[in-house]
Amino acid sequence: MDAKVNQNNRIGVLEELLNERYSVRAFLPKEVDRATIEHVLTTAQRTASWCNSQPWQVIIASGEAKERFRRLIYKEASSGLGDDYDFTPPREYVGVYLDRRRESGFQLYNTLGIPRGDRSGYARQALENYNFFGAPHVAVIHTNEPLGIYGAIDCGAYVSNFMLAAQALGLGTIPQAALARHSGLIRRHFNLPDDRRVVCGISFGYADHAHKVNSYRTSRASVADTVTFVDE
């Protein structure tokens, strides 16, 4: 009986973290202390990976280093340059995937008062990715080119665990594929070897809970919508 209670408590903690976590788009300027950041990283390092390759490498930019990076990537993005993804982005969204994408986007725009069809408003909001939404820290996740897509998949698992560890320690996060649009700039700026492949960024810090952009939550599909049980 005690073992069952313990199992329920453990799954309850995980469910709470998953239910509470959301993509933060407004942060407080308060920096996170190094010990807390290292706690997040140590926890995320337990992520499972193909053949235990642990292919993720992480750059954490803070303070003036973050500001230099922010200014550089914002300038390139706002000029219309970039689009040099290391991993091919989705070709298109169709069917239910398009519906979910639209729902999420319109929730964001409606919360911020951006009228439907206001493409300039959409573009201005998209550029906030390159201001890291005001976060005091940004992580860049990259992997080794010979590992291919499986290296990127393992990095995705790492990103998920990074965000859950951050949530458990009272931090907010937002994963950002948008930063990977500028992989060439990232390699040059951080002096990465040519065989490094940028997967995504994660902006993180303390969420500004009073900001309206952090007030909505995206929906989730049901298990019936996503799982097929085969018993015979």
ChimeraX commands (.cxc) that place a marker at each C-alpha (Angstrom):
marker #1 position 0.00,0.00,0.00 radius 0.5
marker #1 position 2.83,2.39,0.89 radius 0.5
marker #1 position 4.52,1.64,-2.46 radius 0.5
marker #1 position 1.29,2.48,-4.30 radius 0.5
marker #1 position 0.93,5.75,-2.40 radius 0.5
marker #1 position 4.55,6.61,-3.22 radius 0.5
marker #1 position 3.96,5.88,-6.92 radius 0.5
marker #1 position 0.88,8.10,-6.93 radius 0.5
marker #1 position 2.81,10.89,-5.24 radius 0.5
marker #1 position 5.60,10.68,-7.79 radius 0.5
marker #1 position 3.30,10.69,-10.80 radius 0.5
marker #1 position 1.38,13.51,-9.16 radius 0.5
marker #1 position 4.51,15.66,-9.04 radius 0.5
marker #1 position 5.23,14.97,-12.72 radius 0.5
marker #1 position 1.64,15.74,-13.71 radius 0.5
marker #1 position 1.76,18.99,-11.77 radius 0.5
marker #1 position 4.95,20.09,-13.50 radius 0.5
marker #1 position 3.59,19.20,-16.94 radius 0.5
marker #1 position 0.29,20.95,-16.28 radius 0.5
marker #1 position 1.93,24.10,-14.91 radius 0.5
marker #1 position 4.61,24.51,-17.56 radius 0.5
marker #1 position 3.89,26.81,-20.50 radius 0.5
marker #1 position 5.91,28.82,-23.00 radius 0.5
marker #1 position 6.76,32.07,-21.23 radius 0.5
marker #1 position 6.77,35.15,-23.47 radius 0.5
marker #1 position 7.50,37.82,-20.86 radius 0.5
marker #1 position 10.22,37.53,-18.22 radius 0.5
marker #1 position 11.30,39.56,-15.24 radius 0.5
marker #1 position 14.78,41.15,-15.56 radius 0.5
marker #1 position 16.00,39.25,-12.46 radius 0.5
marker #1 position 18.90,36.92,-13.25 radius 0.5
marker #1 position 18.98,33.30,-12.10 radius 0.5
marker #1 position 21.92,32.40,-9.87 radius 0.5
marker #1 position 24.54,30.05,-11.27 radius 0.5
marker #1 position 23.85,27.29,-8.72 radius 0.5
marker #1 position 20.20,27.08,-9.83 radius 0.5
marker #1 position 21.16,27.00,-13.51 radius 0.5
marker #1 position 23.66,24.22,-12.83 radius 0.5
marker #1 position 20.97,22.32,-10.91 radius 0.5
marker #1 position 18.75,22.45,-14.02 radius 0.5
marker #1 position 21.63,21.29,-16.22 radius 0.5
marker #1 position 22.63,18.46,-13.88 radius 0.5
marker #1 position 19.06,17.19,-13.79 radius 0.5
marker #1 position 18.58,17.43,-17.57 radius 0.5
marker #1 position 21.85,15.55,-18.08 radius 0.5
marker #1 position 20.03,12.37,-16.97 radius 0.5
marker #1 position 18.10,12.40,-20.28 radius 0.5
marker #1 position 18.08,9.09,-22.14 radius 0.5
marker #1 position 19.77,9.05,-25.56 radius 0.5
marker #1 position 20.50,6.73,-28.47 radius 0.5
marker #1 position 23.34,4.38,-27.38 radius 0.5
marker #1 position 23.90,6.79,-24.45 radius 0.5
marker #1 position 25.57,9.17,-26.93 radius 0.5
marker #1 position 24.32,12.25,-25.00 radius 0.5
marker #1 position 24.75,14.34,-28.14 radius 0.5
marker #1 position 23.59,17.68,-26.73 radius 0.5
marker #1 position 26.00,20.51,-26.18 radius 0.5
marker #1 position 24.68,23.67,-24.54 radius 0.5
marker #1 position 25.75,27.31,-24.62 radius 0.5
marker #1 position 24.31,29.48,-21.83 radius 0.5
marker #1 position 24.56,33.21,-22.53 radius 0.5
marker #1 position 23.91,35.65,-19.69 radius 0.5
marker #1 position 24.62,39.28,-18.88 radius 0.5
marker #1 position 26.53,41.25,-21.48 radius 0.5
marker #1 position 27.27,38.09,-23.47 radius 0.5
marker #1 position 23.53,37.53,-23.88 radius 0.5
marker #1 position 23.05,41.17,-24.87 radius 0.5
marker #1 position 25.73,40.99,-27.57 radius 0.5
marker #1 position 24.14,37.85,-28.97 radius 0.5
marker #1 position 20.65,39.39,-28.77 radius 0.5
marker #1 position 21.65,42.51,-30.66 radius 0.5
marker #1 position 23.38,40.51,-33.38 radius 0.5
marker #1 position 20.63,37.94,-33.99 radius 0.5
marker #1 position 17.85,40.55,-33.74 radius 0.5
marker #1 position 19.59,42.68,-36.37 radius 0.5
marker #1 position 19.89,39.75,-38.77 radius 0.5
marker #1 position 16.29,38.60,-38.19 radius 0.5
marker #1 position 14.78,42.08,-38.55 radius 0.5
marker #1 position 16.69,42.61,-41.81 radius 0.5
marker #1 position 15.07,39.50,-43.28 radius 0.5
marker #1 position 18.29,37.50,-43.41 radius 0.5
marker #1 position 18.72,34.01,-42.00 radius 0.5
marker #1 position 16.70,30.95,-42.96 radius 0.5
marker #1 position 19.76,28.72,-42.74 radius 0.5
marker #1 position 18.28,25.92,-40.64 radius 0.5
marker #1 position 20.56,22.94,-40.05 radius 0.5
marker #1 position 17.51,20.64,-39.85 radius 0.5
marker #1 position 14.75,20.94,-42.44 radius 0.5
marker #1 position 11.70,22.62,-40.88 radius 0.5
marker #1 position 8.15,21.35,-41.52 radius 0.5
marker #1 position 7.26,21.57,-45.22 radius 0.5
marker #1 position 3.68,22.48,-44.36 radius 0.5
marker #1 position 1.01,22.06,-41.71 radius 0.5
marker #1 position -2.14,20.27,-42.87 radius 0.5
marker #1 position -5.33,18.95,-41.29 radius 0.5
marker #1 position -5.42,18.79,-37.51 radius 0.5
marker #1 position -1.80,19.99,-37.29 radius 0.5
marker #1 position -2.74,23.19,-39.08 radius 0.5
marker #1 position -5.79,23.56,-36.82 radius 0.5
marker #1 position -3.66,23.26,-33.69 radius 0.5
marker #1 position -1.09,25.70,-35.02 radius 0.5
marker #1 position -3.75,28.26,-35.84 radius 0.5
marker #1 position -5.46,27.84,-32.49 radius 0.5
marker #1 position -2.19,28.46,-30.67 radius 0.5
marker #1 position -1.31,31.46,-32.83 radius 0.5
marker #1 position -4.71,33.11,-32.51 radius 0.5
marker #1 position -4.64,32.62,-28.73 radius 0.5
marker #1 position -1.38,34.56,-28.65 radius 0.5
marker #1 position -2.53,37.32,-30.99 radius 0.5
marker #1 position -5.93,37.72,-29.31 radius 0.5
marker #1 position -4.28,37.99,-25.90 radius 0.5
marker #1 position -2.02,40.75,-27.19 radius 0.5
marker #1 position -4.81,42.52,-29.07 radius 0.5
marker #1 position -3.30,41.91,-32.51 radius 0.5
marker #1 position -6.19,41.85,-35.02 radius 0.5
marker #1 position -6.67,38.76,-37.16 radius 0.5
marker #1 position -4.96,39.25,-40.51 radius 0.5
marker #1 position -2.56,41.93,-39.19 radius 0.5
marker #1 position 0.55,40.50,-40.79 radius 0.5
marker #1 position 2.77,43.37,-39.65 radius 0.5
marker #1 position 1.59,42.74,-36.10 radius 0.5
marker #1 position 2.35,39.04,-36.47 radius 0.5
marker #1 position 5.84,39.88,-37.75 radius 0.5
marker #1 position 6.56,42.27,-34.88 radius 0.5
marker #1 position 5.58,39.63,-32.37 radius 0.5
marker #1 position 7.66,36.99,-34.14 radius 0.5
marker #1 position 10.72,39.24,-33.83 radius 0.5
marker #1 position 10.35,39.11,-30.04 radius 0.5
marker #1 position 11.90,35.65,-30.32 radius 0.5
marker #1 position 15.16,37.46,-31.01 radius 0.5
marker #1 position 14.79,39.65,-27.94 radius 0.5
marker #1 position 14.42,36.35,-26.05 radius 0.5
marker #1 position 11.14,37.77,-24.74 radius 0.5
marker #1 position 13.12,39.75,-22.18 radius 0.5
marker #1 position 14.68,36.65,-20.59 radius 0.5
marker #1 position 17.97,37.21,-18.75 radius 0.5
marker #1 position 19.41,33.93,-20.06 radius 0.5
marker #1 position 19.34,32.01,-23.31 radius 0.5
marker #1 position 20.54,28.47,-24.00 radius 0.5
marker #1 position 21.56,27.27,-27.46 radius 0.5
marker #1 position 21.31,23.51,-27.99 radius 0.5
marker #1 position 23.53,21.98,-30.67 radius 0.5
marker #1 position 24.59,18.49,-31.71 radius 0.5
marker #1 position 27.13,16.66,-33.85 radius 0.5
marker #1 position 26.43,16.49,-37.61 radius 0.5
marker #1 position 27.28,12.76,-38.13 radius 0.5
marker #1 position 24.57,11.77,-35.63 radius 0.5
marker #1 position 21.93,13.15,-38.00 radius 0.5
marker #1 position 18.28,13.37,-37.07 radius 0.5
marker #1 position 18.66,10.99,-34.11 radius 0.5
marker #1 position 21.06,13.40,-32.48 radius 0.5
marker #1 position 18.40,16.09,-32.87 radius 0.5
marker #1 position 15.71,13.79,-31.44 radius 0.5
marker #1 position 17.85,13.15,-28.36 radius 0.5
marker #1 position 18.33,16.91,-28.01 radius 0.5
marker #1 position 14.56,17.30,-28.08 radius 0.5
marker #1 position 14.27,14.95,-25.11 radius 0.5
marker #1 position 16.97,16.97,-23.36 radius 0.5
marker #1 position 15.06,20.21,-24.00 radius 0.5
marker #1 position 11.91,18.72,-22.46 radius 0.5
marker #1 position 13.76,17.63,-19.33 radius 0.5
marker #1 position 15.56,20.98,-19.10 radius 0.5
marker #1 position 12.20,22.74,-19.09 radius 0.5
marker #1 position 10.67,20.41,-16.49 radius 0.5
marker #1 position 13.70,20.80,-14.21 radius 0.5
marker #1 position 13.48,24.57,-14.60 radius 0.5
marker #1 position 9.77,24.47,-13.79 radius 0.5
marker #1 position 10.46,22.45,-10.64 radius 0.5
marker #1 position 12.92,25.14,-9.52 radius 0.5
marker #1 position 10.47,28.00,-10.10 radius 0.5
marker #1 position 11.76,29.14,-13.49 radius 0.5
marker #1 position 9.96,29.82,-16.76 radius 0.5
marker #1 position 11.14,28.68,-20.19 radius 0.5
marker #1 position 10.31,28.89,-23.87 radius 0.5
marker #1 position 11.85,26.56,-26.49 radius 0.5
marker #1 position 12.66,28.46,-29.69 radius 0.5
marker #1 position 13.15,26.84,-33.07 radius 0.5
marker #1 position 13.25,30.41,-34.42 radius 0.5
marker #1 position 16.84,30.81,-33.24 radius 0.5
marker #1 position 17.88,27.82,-35.36 radius 0.5
marker #1 position 16.94,29.85,-38.46 radius 0.5
marker #1 position 20.25,31.63,-37.86 radius 0.5
marker #1 position 22.54,28.64,-37.36 radius 0.5
marker #1 position 25.33,30.18,-39.44 radius 0.5
marker #1 position 25.36,33.31,-37.30 radius 0.5
marker #1 position 25.32,31.19,-34.13 radius 0.5
marker #1 position 28.30,29.11,-35.26 radius 0.5
marker #1 position 30.28,32.23,-36.18 radius 0.5
marker #1 position 29.38,34.16,-33.04 radius 0.5
marker #1 position 30.16,31.34,-30.60 radius 0.5
marker #1 position 33.12,29.96,-32.60 radius 0.5
marker #1 position 31.54,26.54,-33.07 radius 0.5
marker #1 position 33.16,24.00,-35.41 radius 0.5
marker #1 position 31.57,23.45,-38.82 radius 0.5
marker #1 position 30.27,20.03,-37.77 radius 0.5
marker #1 position 28.00,21.44,-35.06 radius 0.5
marker #1 position 24.28,21.56,-35.90 radius 0.5
marker #1 position 21.97,23.98,-34.09 radius 0.5
marker #1 position 18.73,22.39,-32.86 radius 0.5
marker #1 position 17.00,25.24,-31.00 radius 0.5
marker #1 position 17.29,27.80,-28.25 radius 0.5
marker #1 position 15.67,28.04,-24.82 radius 0.5
marker #1 position 15.10,31.42,-23.24 radius 0.5
marker #1 position 14.66,31.15,-19.50 radius 0.5
marker #1 position 14.41,33.07,-16.25 radius 0.5
marker #1 position 11.63,34.15,-13.91 radius 0.5
marker #1 position 8.23,34.51,-15.59 radius 0.5
marker #1 position 6.43,37.84,-15.40 radius 0.5
marker #1 position 3.12,36.41,-14.22 radius 0.5
marker #1 position 1.45,39.82,-14.35 radius 0.5
marker #1 position 2.01,40.22,-18.10 radius 0.5
marker #1 position -1.07,39.42,-20.17 radius 0.5
marker #1 position 0.90,37.38,-22.70 radius 0.5
marker #1 position 1.46,34.77,-19.99 radius 0.5
marker #1 position -2.24,34.46,-19.17 radius 0.5
marker #1 position -3.42,31.92,-21.77 radius 0.5
marker #1 position -2.74,28.19,-22.11 radius 0.5
marker #1 position -2.73,25.99,-25.18 radius 0.5
marker #1 position -4.97,22.93,-25.42 radius 0.5
marker #1 position -3.88,19.30,-25.64 radius 0.5
marker #1 position -5.29,16.49,-27.74 radius 0.5
marker #1 position -6.82,13.54,-25.92 radius 0.5
marker #1 position -5.19,10.13,-25.67 radius 0.5
marker #1 position -7.96,8.83,-27.98 radius 0.5
marker #1 position -6.85,11.34,-30.62 radius 0.5
marker #1 position -3.21,10.25,-30.54 radius 0.5
marker #1 position -2.96,6.60,-29.49 radius 0.5
marker #1 position -4.00,3.34,-31.16 radius 0.5
marker #1 position -4.16,0.24,-28.93 radius 0.5
marker #1 position -3.50,-3.09,-30.70 radius 0.5
marker #1 position -4.45,-6.07,-28.54 radius 0.5
marker #1 position -4.83,-8.95,-31.02 radius 0.5
marker link #1:1,2 radius 0.2
marker link #1:2,3 radius 0.2
marker link #1:3,4 radius 0.2
marker link #1:4,5 radius 0.2
marker link #1:5,6 radius 0.2
marker link #1:6,7 radius 0.2
marker link #1:7,8 radius 0.2
marker link #1:8,9 radius 0.2
marker link #1:9,10 radius 0.2
marker link #1:10,11 radius 0.2
marker link #1:11,12 radius 0.2
marker link #1:12,13 radius 0.2
marker link #1:13,14 radius 0.2
marker link #1:14,15 radius 0.2
marker link #1:15,16 radius 0.2
marker link #1:16,17 radius 0.2
marker link #1:17,18 radius 0.2
marker link #1:18,19 radius 0.2
marker link #1:19,20 radius 0.2
marker link #1:20,21 radius 0.2
marker link #1:21,22 radius 0.2
marker link #1:22,23 radius 0.2
marker link #1:23,24 radius 0.2
marker link #1:24,25 radius 0.2
marker link #1:25,26 radius 0.2
marker link #1:26,27 radius 0.2
marker link #1:27,28 radius 0.2
marker link #1:28,29 radius 0.2
marker link #1:29,30 radius 0.2
marker link #1:30,31 radius 0.2
marker link #1:31,32 radius 0.2
marker link #1:32,33 radius 0.2
marker link #1:33,34 radius 0.2
marker link #1:34,35 radius 0.2
marker link #1:35,36 radius 0.2
marker link #1:36,37 radius 0.2
marker link #1:37,38 radius 0.2
marker link #1:38,39 radius 0.2
marker link #1:39,40 radius 0.2
marker link #1:40,41 radius 0.2
marker link #1:41,42 radius 0.2
marker link #1:42,43 radius 0.2
marker link #1:43,44 radius 0.2
marker link #1:44,45 radius 0.2
marker link #1:45,46 radius 0.2
marker link #1:46,47 radius 0.2
marker link #1:47,48 radius 0.2
marker link #1:48,49 radius 0.2
marker link #1:49,50 radius 0.2
marker link #1:50,51 radius 0.2
marker link #1:51,52 radius 0.2
marker link #1:52,53 radius 0.2
marker link #1:53,54 radius 0.2
marker link #1:54,55 radius 0.2
marker link #1:55,56 radius 0.2
marker link #1:56,57 radius 0.2
marker link #1:57,58 radius 0.2
marker link #1:58,59 radius 0.2
marker link #1:59,60 radius 0.2
marker link #1:60,61 radius 0.2
marker link #1:61,62 radius 0.2
marker link #1:62,63 radius 0.2
marker link #1:63,64 radius 0.2
marker link #1:64,65 radius 0.2
marker link #1:65,66 radius 0.2
marker link #1:66,67 radius 0.2
marker link #1:67,68 radius 0.2
marker link #1:68,69 radius 0.2
marker link #1:69,70 radius 0.2
marker link #1:70,71 radius 0.2
marker link #1:71,72 radius 0.2
marker link #1:72,73 radius 0.2
marker link #1:73,74 radius 0.2
marker link #1:74,75 radius 0.2
marker link #1:75,76 radius 0.2
marker link #1:76,77 radius 0.2
marker link #1:77,78 radius 0.2
marker link #1:78,79 radius 0.2
marker link #1:79,80 radius 0.2
marker link #1:80,81 radius 0.2
marker link #1:81,82 radius 0.2
marker link #1:82,83 radius 0.2
marker link #1:83,84 radius 0.2
marker link #1:84,85 radius 0.2
marker link #1:85,86 radius 0.2
marker link #1:86,87 radius 0.2
marker link #1:87,88 radius 0.2
marker link #1:88,89 radius 0.2
marker link #1:89,90 radius 0.2
marker link #1:90,91 radius 0.2
marker link #1:91,92 radius 0.2
marker link #1:92,93 radius 0.2
marker link #1:93,94 radius 0.2
marker link #1:94,95 radius 0.2
marker link #1:95,96 radius 0.2
marker link #1:96,97 radius 0.2
marker link #1:97,98 radius 0.2
marker link #1:98,99 radius 0.2
marker link #1:99,100 radius 0.2
marker link #1:100,101 radius 0.2
marker link #1:101,102 radius 0.2
marker link #1:102,103 radius 0.2
marker link #1:103,104 radius 0.2
marker link #1:104,105 radius 0.2
marker link #1:105,106 radius 0.2
marker link #1:106,107 radius 0.2
marker link #1:107,108 radius 0.2
marker link #1:108,109 radius 0.2
marker link #1:109,110 radius 0.2
marker link #1:110,111 radius 0.2
marker link #1:111,112 radius 0.2
marker link #1:112,113 radius 0.2
marker link #1:113,114 radius 0.2
marker link #1:114,115 radius 0.2
marker link #1:115,116 radius 0.2
marker link #1:116,117 radius 0.2
marker link #1:117,118 radius 0.2
marker link #1:118,119 radius 0.2
marker link #1:119,120 radius 0.2
marker link #1:120,121 radius 0.2
marker link #1:121,122 radius 0.2
marker link #1:122,123 radius 0.2
marker link #1:123,124 radius 0.2
marker link #1:124,125 radius 0.2
marker link #1:125,126 radius 0.2
marker link #1:126,127 radius 0.2
marker link #1:127,128 radius 0.2
marker link #1:128,129 radius 0.2
marker link #1:129,130 radius 0.2
marker link #1:130,131 radius 0.2
marker link #1:131,132 radius 0.2
marker link #1:132,133 radius 0.2
marker link #1:133,134 radius 0.2
marker link #1:134,135 radius 0.2
marker link #1:135,136 radius 0.2
marker link #1:136,137 radius 0.2
marker link #1:137,138 radius 0.2
marker link #1:138,139 radius 0.2
marker link #1:139,140 radius 0.2
marker link #1:140,141 radius 0.2
marker link #1:141,142 radius 0.2
marker link #1:142,143 radius 0.2
marker link #1:143,144 radius 0.2
marker link #1:144,145 radius 0.2
marker link #1:145,146 radius 0.2
marker link #1:146,147 radius 0.2
marker link #1:147,148 radius 0.2
marker link #1:148,149 radius 0.2
marker link #1:149,150 radius 0.2
marker link #1:150,151 radius 0.2
marker link #1:151,152 radius 0.2
marker link #1:152,153 radius 0.2
marker link #1:153,154 radius 0.2
marker link #1:154,155 radius 0.2
marker link #1:155,156 radius 0.2
marker link #1:156,157 radius 0.2
marker link #1:157,158 radius 0.2
marker link #1:158,159 radius 0.2
marker link #1:159,160 radius 0.2
marker link #1:160,161 radius 0.2
marker link #1:161,162 radius 0.2
marker link #1:162,163 radius 0.2
marker link #1:163,164 radius 0.2
marker link #1:164,165 radius 0.2
marker link #1:165,166 radius 0.2
marker link #1:166,167 radius 0.2
marker link #1:167,168 radius 0.2
marker link #1:168,169 radius 0.2
marker link #1:169,170 radius 0.2
marker link #1:170,171 radius 0.2
marker link #1:171,172 radius 0.2
marker link #1:172,173 radius 0.2
marker link #1:173,174 radius 0.2
marker link #1:174,175 radius 0.2
marker link #1:175,176 radius 0.2
marker link #1:176,177 radius 0.2
marker link #1:177,178 radius 0.2
marker link #1:178,179 radius 0.2
marker link #1:179,180 radius 0.2
marker link #1:180,181 radius 0.2
marker link #1:181,182 radius 0.2
marker link #1:182,183 radius 0.2
marker link #1:183,184 radius 0.2
marker link #1:184,185 radius 0.2
marker link #1:185,186 radius 0.2
marker link #1:186,187 radius 0.2
marker link #1:187,188 radius 0.2
marker link #1:188,189 radius 0.2
marker link #1:189,190 radius 0.2
marker link #1:190,191 radius 0.2
marker link #1:191,192 radius 0.2
marker link #1:192,193 radius 0.2
marker link #1:193,194 radius 0.2
marker link #1:194,195 radius 0.2
marker link #1:195,196 radius 0.2
marker link #1:196,197 radius 0.2
marker link #1:197,198 radius 0.2
marker link #1:198,199 radius 0.2
marker link #1:199,200 radius 0.2
marker link #1:200,201 radius 0.2
marker link #1:201,202 radius 0.2
marker link #1:202,203 radius 0.2
marker link #1:203,204 radius 0.2
marker link #1:204,205 radius 0.2
marker link #1:205,206 radius 0.2
marker link #1:206,207 radius 0.2
marker link #1:207,208 radius 0.2
marker link #1:208,209 radius 0.2
marker link #1:209,210 radius 0.2
marker link #1:210,211 radius 0.2
marker link #1:211,212 radius 0.2
marker link #1:212,213 radius 0.2
marker link #1:213,214 radius 0.2
marker link #1:214,215 radius 0.2
marker link #1:215,216 radius 0.2
marker link #1:216,217 radius 0.2
marker link #1:217,218 radius 0.2
marker link #1:218,219 radius 0.2
marker link #1:219,220 radius 0.2
marker link #1:220,221 radius 0.2
marker link #1:221,222 radius 0.2
marker link #1:222,223 radius 0.2
marker link #1:223,224 radius 0.2
marker link #1:224,225 radius 0.2
marker link #1:225,226 radius 0.2
marker link #1:226,227 radius 0.2
marker link #1:227,228 radius 0.2
marker link #1:228,229 radius 0.2
marker link #1:229,230 radius 0.2
marker link #1:230,231 radius 0.2
marker link #1:231,232 radius 0.2
view
